[in-house]
Amino acid sequence: AEALLALDADCVCYTAQGETRIRAAVEDLCRILESGKNVVNTSIVSLVYPTFSSPKIRARLEAACAQGGSTFFTSGFDPGWSGDVIPLALASACERVDSVRVSELMDYSTYADPGFTGVYFGFGRPLDFAAPMLQPGVLKGGWGGMVLLLADAFGMKLDEIREEHERLPAPETFETAMGKIEKGTCGAVRFEVQGIVAGRPALVAAHVNRLRDDIGPGWDRLSGSKKSGYKIEVKGSPSYTCEIEPMGEDGDHNTAGITGTAMRVVNAIPVVCDAAPGVVSILDLPLFTARVPKRSLAPA
């Protein structure tokens, strides 16, 4: 670690597991920032909107940025790109925004991550298993930042942020990249994090994650022949519905999600390096895309 910190790099892309080791991840991040290196991060998703995150964590990161003269930015696919820049782009062609709903509608059967995502969602476990992600406050911690970011961007005042979730059983035993799913154990998860405005869910981050397409036939899905992706619904004047079907070079949507998560922060490096020191969100940065930087950056 000391040898890495001694490198002459403009920016470090930090993608280590964060949710299960938040204290250690924050210390890693602060050491990097204090050394004078900017950081783009996918590891602690509550920091997609620093205003929402823990004041203690935010203050620690801000102090590290001040010491190193560095900038810290967090993003990804979801939370991140699908729930901030995409709905904001759609809303830029509205005269009024009444509500926004961002839904990940994804088949996770090809997602080979049983050790973390599988356990976290409770896939293949009994329906009464205490899945870590479904414990009170955890969904809000993951997606509440996206909801608050949109509220602030649109000038909406939130009454509260609510959580709801539901699980469905596998109709039979089957094999997936997420592991063997026994009949009757969890084969699909649906949840919502709702930003309540004037008593109604005006800003919603929703997920429908199945391990087989026939589970939860009444749950939301993409239209037509599209299998997995994101649906962004902006209601107002005018209203828009945007469906995005990610596809990796191998033809798989989960490969696309993993690559897209990484590239969202990698492509942010030039604008993060040019930004003023501090802990920033997408609202603080100019639009960026996949391009060759105008200046040469030393890699980390």
Buried (B, 14 or more C-beta within 10 A) or exposed (E): EEEEBEEEBBBBBBBEEBBEBBEEBBEBBBBBBBBBBBBBBBBBBBBBBBEBBBEEBBEBBBEBBEBBBBBBBBBBBBBBBBBBBBBBBBBEEBEEBBBBBBBBBBBBBBBBBBEEBBBBBBBBBEBEBEBBBBEEEBBBBBBBBBBBBBBBBBEBEBEEBBBEBBBBBBEEEBEBBBBEBBEEBBBBBBBBBBBBBEEEBBBBBBBBBBBBEEBBEEBEBBEEEBBBBBBBBBBBEEBBEBBBBBEBEEEBBBBBBBBBBBBBBBBBBBBBBBBEBBBBBBEBBEEBEEEEEEEEEEEB
